[in-house]
Amino acid sequence: MSAFTYPARFTAGSDGRVLVEFVDLPRVATDGKDDHEAMEEAMDALASDLSIRLSRREEIPAPSAAKRGQRLVPVPFWLAPKLALYRAMRDQQVNNSELHGASESTSGSCAACSIAGMLRRRRKSRRRWRPLASR
């Protein structure tokens, strides 16, 4: 099981669309006209939720193991390194300033500045994501 895949339930709605609900992120849900679109929408909704949690410096829930009837939804590639760094920094109780002090080099470039910039950057979503409550 990967730290960057989250289990979700894919169920058929009464209108024929595929509803996706995340097991570990109960406020996150989306849908699609078929399985393929539902998976794309699920990845986008997952990325949106985790990005918001990152920007608010909130805890990122660890994904549970998928159970029968659940499918794993991967975190998009552009977000996985940010999550790995964020989790490592939280586990080690290191903030950006401490990381900066530990990585100063004589070359004039600072790895910590690049890392802090990576954590601040946001990727614009291809789709408009709406919380489940507004549907």
N, C-alpha and C positions, 0 to 999 in steps of 0.2 A: 504494500500500500504506500502510495506516495504522499508526501506532505503537501503536494500541490494538486490534489484531486479531491473533490468533495462529492459525497454520495447524494443522489437526488432521486425522487420518485417521478416517473414519467407515466401519466395516466391520460386516457382518452376522455375528453370532455363531451358533454351532451351535444355540442355543436360540431363535433368532429375534430376539433383542434386538440393538440397534445399539450397538456398542462404539466409544468415542471415545478416541483417544490423541493427545496433543499432541506435535508434532514438536520444539519448542524446550524443552519441559518434560517430560522423560522419566518423571518420577515421578508425573505427573498423568494419570489416566485415569478414565473413568466410562462409564455406559451408560444406555440408555433403551429403553422398549418399542417406540418408533417414532422416526423422524427428528426430529419436533418435540420429543418429550420428551428425546431424546438431546442436542439443541442446548441446551435449557434446563438440563439437568444439566451440560453442558460449560461453559456460562457460569458456573454456580454453582461448579464445581470450579476453574475458572480464577481466579475472584474469590477463592476461599478460599486458593489457593496464593499468589497475588500479595499478598494481605493479610498472610499469614504472613511472606512475604519482607520486606514493608514494616516490620512490627513488629519483626523481627529486624535491621533495617537491612542486609539483604543486597542483593547486586546483582540487579537485575531484568533478565533476559535480553531483548535486543531480538528482536522477532519476525522470522523469516525470511520470504522470499517464499513464497507457496503454490505448490506444484507440482501437476501433473496428478493428479487423484484426491483432492486435499485440499480442505477447506473452511475458510473463515476464521471463527473464533469471536470475537465482539466482547467486549471488557471491558465489564462493566456500567457504566451511566452514573454511578452513585454513586462508582465507584472511579477512573474516568479522570482527574478533576482531581487526585486524590491522587498518582497515578502521574506525571502531568506535572510537578507540583511537586517530587516526590521526585527524579525524574531531573534536573531543572534544578538543584536544590540540589547533587546529587552531581557533576554536570558542572562546576559553578562552584566546587566544594569549599567550600560555605557551610553552616554548621550553624545550628541554631535560634537560638543566642545571637547569632551574627553577623547573622542576618536581623533579629532583634529590634532590635539597635543601629542598623541601617541604616534601619529604618522608623519610628523614633520620630517622633511628631508633636506639635504643640502642642495638639491637640484633646483629648488625654487617651486617645484610643482607639489601640490598637496593632494594626496589620494583621498583624504577625508573630505576635502571641498567637493571633489567629484562625486563622492558617495552621498554627501548631504544634498547635492543638487539632484541626484537621481531620486532620492526620496521625496523631494519637493515637486518634481515634474509630474504633470498629469497628462495622460493621453485622452484626447477627446473621443468619446464613444461614437461608434458608427450609427447607433440607434438611440432613440430616446427611451430611457428606462424609467418605468413608473413603479413605485412601491405597490405592493399587493393591495393595500388599503384603498388606493385611488382607482382601482379597476371596477 
